[in-house]
Amino acid sequence: MSSGIRPENMSMRDLSIRKEVEAMRRLNQKSEKRPEKMEGATLLEVLVSILIFSCGMLAIVGLQASSFQNSGDVQYRAEAIHMVNAYVGKMKAMTPRANAGGAGGIEGDFHSGNEFDHFKAEVAAKLPEGDVPEVRFYTGADIGVALPPETRLVDITVTWQRPGEDDVRQYMQTSVIGNN
């Protein structure tokens, strides 16, 4: 009671304010007394949260890199599928003419002839490290299946290798070619 006002001269409101101020002082004194074991705990919590956040960010960057690599694989695979389908389409379009007496038949044109040379050049131009495609023809007798004499099975395999990688990728398609 340093202000010189005696409690009997104070109003009820002043007394309640004074009690509140004293209670606040006691609370402040209690909160200032921290146990010595708690020093640095906040810093440790911050460091752990930064570590967890950094691991999460590294995981996101890894996913982005993986996604970028896979999108390149999808692009080359789609290109290979498109080229093989176009090649098979040409075979199917030319089969009636080849079977009607073309030199070498369908196999001559598409296994080692001019059409094959175009296909080989397209694979080399559009696929990284695109190797010479394999084109194999089979008759019904070759595989033990009854097929009409003009009908052939054709296996086409296209391979490529992405720059900087050791894995060789491939796409293989089997189609029926003939007057069916």
Secondary structure in CASP SS format (residue, H / E / C, confidence):
PFRMAT SS
TARGET T0000
AUTHOR 0000-0000-0000
METHOD secondary structure of the structure
MODEL  1
M C 1.00
S C 1.00
S C 1.00
G C 1.00
I C 1.00
R C 1.00
P H 1.00
E H 1.00
N H 1.00
M C 1.00
S C 1.00
M H 1.00
R H 1.00
D H 1.00
L H 1.00
S H 1.00
I H 1.00
R H 1.00
K H 1.00
E H 1.00
V H 1.00
E H 1.00
A H 1.00
M H 1.00
R H 1.00
R H 1.00
L H 1.00
N H 1.00
Q H 1.00
K H 1.00
S H 1.00
E H 1.00
K C 1.00
R C 1.00
P C 1.00
E H 1.00
K H 1.00
M H 1.00
E C 1.00
G C 1.00
A H 1.00
T H 1.00
L H 1.00
L H 1.00
E H 1.00
V H 1.00
L H 1.00
V H 1.00
S H 1.00
I H 1.00
L H 1.00
I H 1.00
F H 1.00
S H 1.00
C H 1.00
G H 1.00
M H 1.00
L H 1.00
A H 1.00
I H 1.00
V H 1.00
G H 1.00
L H 1.00
Q H 1.00
A H 1.00
S H 1.00
S H 1.00
F H 1.00
Q H 1.00
N H 1.00
S H 1.00
G H 1.00
D H 1.00
V H 1.00
Q H 1.00
Y H 1.00
R H 1.00
A H 1.00
E H 1.00
A H 1.00
I H 1.00
H H 1.00
M H 1.00
V H 1.00
N H 1.00
A H 1.00
Y H 1.00
V H 1.00
G H 1.00
K H 1.00
M H 1.00
K H 1.00
A H 1.00
M H 1.00
T H 1.00
P H 1.00
R H 1.00
A H 1.00
N H 1.00
A C 1.00
G C 1.00
G C 1.00
A C 1.00
G C 1.00
G H 1.00
I H 1.00
E H 1.00
G H 1.00
D H 1.00
F H 1.00
H H 1.00
S H 1.00
G C 1.00
N H 1.00
E H 1.00
F H 1.00
D H 1.00
H H 1.00
F H 1.00
K H 1.00
A H 1.00
E H 1.00
V H 1.00
A H 1.00
A H 1.00
K H 1.00
L C 1.00
P C 1.00
E C 1.00
G C 1.00
D C 1.00
V C 1.00
P C 1.00
E E 1.00
V E 1.00
R E 1.00
F E 1.00
Y E 1.00
T C 1.00
G H 1.00
A H 1.00
D H 1.00
I H 1.00
G C 1.00
V C 1.00
A C 1.00
L C 1.00
P C 1.00
P C 1.00
E C 1.00
T C 1.00
R E 1.00
L E 1.00
V E 1.00
D E 1.00
I E 1.00
T E 1.00
V E 1.00
T E 1.00
W E 1.00
Q E 1.00
R C 1.00
P C 1.00
G C 1.00
E C 1.00
D C 1.00
D C 1.00
V E 1.00
R E 1.00
Q E 1.00
Y E 1.00
M E 1.00
Q E 1.00
T E 1.00
S E 1.00
V E 1.00
I E 1.00
G C 1.00
N C 1.00
N C 1.00
END
